[in-house]
Amino acid sequence: MQRGRSSLDFDDAFVNVMFEEGVRASQSSDSNSTDPFYDVWIDQASAPFAEQVAYATRTLRKLYPTHTVVPYTEGAVNIMGFPGTLVQPMQPSELVTSLLFQPLSRRSGQRSGVLYDSVYFGAFRVAYDKYDFLLYTIRYPVSFGSTVQNFLLHAGPEEHSRALIMAAGIWHNQLHQEIYVFNQGYWRKDHNLWIEVQKANWDDVILKQEFKDRLQKDVNGFFESETLYKNLAIPWKRGLIMYGPPGNGKTISMKAIMKECDAKGYAPLYVKSFKSFMGEEGSMALVFDKAREMAPCVLILEDLDSLINDSNRSFFLNQLDGLEGNDGLLLIGSTNHFDKLDPALSGRPSRFDRKWEFEDPDEEERALYTKYWQDKLKSNKDIDFPDSLVHEIAATTNKFSFAYLKEAFVSTLVIMAGFEEGDKPDFASVLKGQVKTLRDQLDKDSKTSSPVSTSSMTSGVSAVRIGQPSRGLDAFRSRLPGAGGRIWDTSDSSTRMAMPGGMPPQHNQGSGVNAGDVRPVAMGGRSFIF
């Protein structure tokens, strides 16, 4: 009998321990805390656990019986970064954050860096529209990293919380002076690339006006022809390839197209690389899924011959013309080596419908480009740039790309800038000397490089301009500023990026982008501590 009573007492004690252990631990953790959820969560996060969302949701419902609780994950929804809300910490002393240092460019003229607070535990008051909310944000370890979980509480129906989450999600998914860039398996918004694209202007693209007009019409006509495509019962999609030797305007033309499309509401999506932890096929699936989501839009694939290879080509083609629709998708690819593209890309209609060749400029285009520099330098009293020099430079620079021409002018200005005032040499003589130096280098480079065969270029291709063999510029490419550089290799943000031949900073006033960056600072959390 005694043994039975002891066993019963033991069982009662065991039950009490199980149900009261959390309360005792909570009471002992921090007797000065005022937030009812603070102690409970600190105890839970400091012990072995598995399902945090269910635990936290259940606990918050008990602590706030008059509120509805809506859990949601971070990522595509950032209420604290949503301009339509007012956010304030409930108890700053109980806000648990970890500082992140973000360095700034020295050329930005600002401080050397800023600090952000990454929130690990935070309770906030949120005001949106005519409603008030409570927002709990917690971060906890998952697998090899961590995750952020949010809980939106409202003393009213759940629909009000869902409306706020929907509004914040829609705003976050939109572009605000940004361009979507895909790299290493992720899409991210790039404000700096958007700034660089705004500096591009068709007036700075020194090509024959007829060529530029036809290219613009090809792009703009696609987006204006949805009804025509539907009436003809054909998919509303189109592909363009820009090809030719490096340094002849493909990149700046692509920037001008991106700027124009963005201004008209057709988002430009830029793919830097398909290489990622999920493999190139996984990356391609994400890229085309995003393009279908954002359509009508323009998808940019620069250096197409590097992005598409033997191992991923089949999957790329399936994404391009497979069962999933690509309505509203304008695909623009560029390459310096058209002959290296597989015929499945370069020759088959309905994939890349038009081919635009950016060949080395002829004498008329070289004269236009030289005139472009003459106009830029007309206000410089130290430089004498007569029309006769324009014609002479155009006539003596045969086989020069626009990048070579740019180097001739830039190096001339750099040389002249090294002389004292009143001791400067004659502009024309220095320019001619630089042209001769580049000519010697070009001839030397041509002798050591075999021409690239163009047999595959003309096979089954309806090109806009007649192809020419490569002039062996690849070996010299790395020594030319801006020669065939990718959009990603942006120029000095303080100067305007002109069609190859932007002025050095001291000679270029530049248009700039004076509009402020309207995007909220929400990098890993919001900074409330200054």
N, C-alpha and C positions, 0 to 999 in steps of 0.2 A: 504493500500500500504506500509506503513511504517512497519506494522507487517510482511509483506512478506519479505521485505529486511532483517529484523532482523533474521527471520527464516533462510534465505539463508546464512547470515553471520555465524550463529551458526553452520549450517551444514558444511560449509567450515572449520571452526575452529576444528570441531570434526574430520574431515577427516585428517587434518594436524596433530593433536595429535596422531592419530592411526598410521600414517606412519613415524612420526619423533620422536616418543617417544623413540624407541630403539636407534636411533642415538644420541639423547641428553643424554640418560643415559650412553651410551658407552663413550661419550666424557667427562662426568663428573667423571667417575670412576677412571681413572688414566692417567693424561695427559702426563706422562713420559714414558709410555709403548711404545715399538717399534714393538712388534708382532701384526699384524692386527687382529688375531683371539682371542688374549688374553682378551681384554676388552669385546668383544661381548660375549664370553663364560662366563666370570665372572658374567656379568649381567644376562645371561640366567640361570645360575646355582644358582643364589641368589634369584630367583623368582619362583612362581608356574609354573610347566611345566609338560608335559606328554611324548611326543615322542622326545627323545633327538637325536637319530641317524639321523632321517630325518632332523631335524633342523640343526645339525652340518654339515651334508653332504651338504645341500643346501648352508649354509654360506661359507663353505670352497671352494665350486665351484665358488662362487662369488668373494672371495678374491684371488683365484688362478685360473684365467680363462684359463691359458695355461697348467694346470696340470689335469691329471685324478685323481679321488678320489675313493679309494677302502676302504670301512668300513669293519672291521673284529673284532670279539670279542676275548677276552683273553681266556685262558684255554689251548687248545691243540696247540696254536700258540704263541710263545714268541720270537719275532724278536730281542728284546734287549738281550735275553739270548742265541741267536743263534751264535755259534762260527764263522760262515761264514760272519758276518757283522762287520762293524765298526760304532759305535754310538757316537754322540757328542751332548750335549744340544745346541740348537740354542741361547737361552738367559738364562743363569744360574740364572739371577736375577728374572726371571718370572717363574722359575720352582717351582711348589707347591708340596711339599712332606710331608709325615708324617713318623717320625722315628719309626722303630721297633727294639727292643732289643732282640737278640737271645743269650741265655747263652750257653757256651761251657762246655764240660766235664772237670772237674779239672784234670782228669787223661790224658787228651790229651796233656798236656804240653804246651798248647797255652795260649792266653789271656783268661780272664774269660768270654768274650762275644764279639759280633760284632754288629754293627748297620747297618740296612738296611733302604733305603729310599723307602717308598711306594708312588708311584707317583699319585697325584690327578689331576694335570694339568702339562703336559710337551710337549714341542716341540723339536724334535730331527732331526739332520741330520743323514742319514743312507747311508752307502756305501756298496754295494753288487755287486759282479762280476764287471762289467764295468759300472754300473749304479748308479746314485745318487737318493735319495728319501728324502722326508720329512715325519716324523712320529709324529702325534698328539695322545697323550694318555690322556684320561679324565676318572675320576671316579666320580660316582654320586649315590645317594641313590635309592634303589629299594626295595619296600616292607619292609622286616625286616633287610635288609643288604645293600650291595652296589654292583655295577657292574663296570667293566672296559671296556671301548670301545676305539678302536683304529681306526685311519684313516691314510692310507698310500697314500701319494701323489707323483706323478711322472710326470716330464715334458716329457711325451712320452706315448706310448700306454699302456692300462690297463694290457696287457698280462705280461709286465715286473714286475708289482706289484704282480700279481697273482703267478708268478713263484717264487718270493721271499717268499710269504706266504706259498706256497706249500713246498718249501725246508725247511723252519723253522718248519712247521708242521710235516713233515716226521722225521726230526731230534729229535723233542721233543717227538715223540711217540716211538722212539727207546730207548733201555736200554743202559746206559753208566755206567758200573760198578755198576749196580743197580738190584734190584729184585722187581717186582710188588707185593705189599702186599694189601690185601683187608681187611678193618676194618671200622666199623661204617657206612657202606653204600658207601664207596669211595675206589677207587684204588689210591695208591700212590707209588712212587718209593723210595725204601729204600736202601741207600748206605751202612749203617752200617750192615745190614743183609747180604749184598753181601760180605763184608769183613769177617764176621764170617763164611760164607759158604766156602770162599777160604781157611780157615784153616783146613777144613776137608780133610782127606786123607784116601784112602782105606787101606794103610799100618797101620793106627792107629785103624782100625776096627778089633778088636781081636776076630774073629770068624773062624771056620774051613774054609780053603781055598776053598774047594768044594762048601760050602754054598755061600761064597762071589762071586765066579765065576758064579754060576747059577743065582744069583740075578742080577749081572751086565749084564749077557747075556740076561736075561728076559727084562731088560730095553733097552739096546742097540739094541737088536734084533727087538724090536717093531719099532723103528724109521728107521731101515734098511729094513723093510719088506713091505713098502707101495705097491710096485708092486705085491707082493704075495697076499696081502689082496685084491687088485683090481681084480687080475686074478681069485680069488675064489669068487668074487662078495659078499664080506662081508665087513661091515663097518670097516674102519681103526681106531679102538679105542681099548683101553685095560685098565683094572683096576687091581690094586694090593692092598692088605691089609697086613700091617705089624702089628703083634699083639704079645702079651706076657706080662709078668710082667714088671713093670717099671725098668729102669736102666740096660737094657740088650742090648743096641746098636741100637734101632730103630731110635732115633733122629740123631745120628752121621752118620748112614747109609743113612738116608734121606738127610742129608747135603752133603754127598759125591755124591749122585745121582744128587742133584741140581747143584753142582759144575761141574760135568761131562757133564750134559745136557747143561748148560749155555756155557761151552767151545765149544760145538759142534753146537751152534746156536739154541738150543731148549730152549726157555725161560721158567724158572721156575716161576710159579705163586703161591703165598702162601696165603691161606685164614686163617685169624686169627679168625674171627667171622662173622656169618650171621646176627647178631642183628644190627638193624639200624632204623632210623626214618621211612623208607619205609616198614618195616616189613621184615621178613626173606625170604619170597617168592620174594619180589622185589630185595633183595640182591642176591639171587640165580640166578635170571634172569641176573643181571649185571655181575656176576661172569662167567657164562657160555657164555654170549655174548663176554666177553673179551677173554676167552679161545678160542672160535671159531675164533676170530680176530687174535690171536697170533699163532694159530696152524700152524705147529706142535709144541707142547709145552707140559710141564708137569704141572699138577694142583695138588697142595699139600693140603690135608685136614688132618691136625694133630688133634688127639683126636676126631676121627670120631663119637664116641658114644655121645660126647657132642654137636657136630655141628648138627647132624641129630636127630630129635626128632619126637614124634607122630604128632605134628601139621604141620611140614614142610616136612615130609618124602615123601608124595605123590607127592608134587610139585618137590622135588629133583629128584625123579625117573623119572618123566616126562621130566625133563631137561636132564637127563642122557641117556634115550633111547626113547625120543619122536620123533616127526616128524622132528625137526631141526637136521641137520647132525652134528656129532662131529668128523669128520675125522681128524686124526692127534693128537687126545687128549689122552694122557696117564695120568690116574687118579691114584694117590697114596694116600691111606688113612692109618692112623695108629690108634691103640687103645690099651689101657692097659686092656680093658674089652671086649674081643671078645664075651663073652656070652651075653652081653647087646645089641648087634646089632640085629636089626630085621632080620629075615630070608630073607626078600626081598632084603637086602643088602648083607648079608654074604653067602647066599646059592644059589642064582640064578646065573647061568652062564650069560656071556655077560655084566655083570655089574662090578663085581670084580672077574676076571677070576682066579687069583692065590692068595693064602694065604701063607704068609711067617711068620713062628712062630719064635720069638726071645725068646726062653726059657732060664731058668737059665743055666749057663754054666756047662758042665760036667767036669770031672777032666782034660781031655786033654785041654779044652779051658781055664780052670783056670791056668793050667801050662803055656799056651801060654801067658796069661795076666801077670802072675808073671814074666815070662821071659822078657816081654815087659818092665817092671819096672827095672829089672836087667840091661838091656841094657842102660836104661836112666841114671842109677845111677853108671855106671861103672867108670866114670871119677871122682867120689867123693871119695877122699882118706879116708874120715872119716867113710865110710860105707863098711862093709865086707858082700858081698852078694854071697855066694857060690852056686853051683848048687844044693847041698843037701837041701838048704833052699827053693829053687824053688819047689822041689818035696814035701817037707814037708808042705809048705803053700797050695799047690794044693790039697794035700790029706786031710787036716784038715778044708777045707772051703766048705764042701758039703752044698748045698742049698743056697750058697752065690750068689747073683746077681753080675754083674760087678760093679754096684754102691757100693755094700757092700765091694767088693775087693778094689775099689778105696778109700773108706773111711779108710780102714785099712792102706794103704800106706800113704795117705795124713796125717792122724792123727799121724802116727809114725814120719814122717818128721817134723811136727809141734812141737811135743814133744822134739825131738832131737835138734831142732833149739833153744829151750829155755835154753839149757845148755851152759856153757862157754866152750871155746876151751880147750881140754885136760881133760874135766870133763864129756864128753858125755857118756851115757850108750851104751851098746852093741845094735847094730841095730836089730839083730835077736831076742833078748829078748823083746825089745820094740814092734816089729812087732807081735810076738806071743801073747804078752799081749793084743794088740789091737784086734787081731783076737778072742781071748777068750771073750773080752768085747762085741764084736759084736755078737758072738755066743750066749752069755747069753741073749742079747737083742732080738735076732732073736727067740730063744726058748720061751722066755717070750711072745713075740708078737704072736707066733704061737698058744700058749695055749689060748689066749684071742680072737682069730679070727677063725671063722669057714671057712673051705675050700670052695672055689667057685665051684659050680657044673660045669662040662664040658660037660654035656649031649647035650647042644645046640651047643657047639663048633664043635662036630664031626658030627652033623646032616647035611647031604647033602653038606659037605665041602671036597674039595680035597686039603688038606693042604700039604705043603712042608715038614714040620717037625711034628712029633707026639706031640699032645697037652699034657700038664700036668696041674694039678689043681694049682690055685693060692696058694702061700705059706703065704698069709696074710701079705704082705709087705706094703699094702696101708697105714696102721696106722703109719708105721715107715718112710714112704716115705719123709715126710716133713723135717725129721731130717738129710737126706742124701744130701750132695751137689751134684747137677747134676743128682739126681735120677729121671728119667722120666721127666725132665724138658722140656718145649716146646722149639722149635727153637727160639721163641720170647724172651725167657729168656736167653739172650746171656751171654757168659762168659766175663771175662776180655779181652779187645781187645788187650792187650799187650802180651798175651800168646796164644799158639797154642791150639786149642780145639781138644784134642785127644779122641779116643773112650774110654767111660767113664774112666777117670783116668788121666786127664791132670795134668801136674806137677804144683806145686805151683810156683809163679813168680820167687822166688829166685833160683829154680832148673831147670827152663825151659828157654832155650835160645830162642826157638820159631822161626818159619819161618817168620812170619809177612807178610804183604802185603805192599811192599815198593812203589808200583806204585802210583803216585799222583792222586788225585781226579780230573778227567778231566771235571767234570760237571761244567758249569758256575754258578755263584751265581745269581739267579734270583728269589728271594723269595719276592713276593708281589711287585716287581719292582726292578730296578737296582740302586745300590748306586753310585752316581756321586759326592757325597760330602764326603771328607775324613778328 
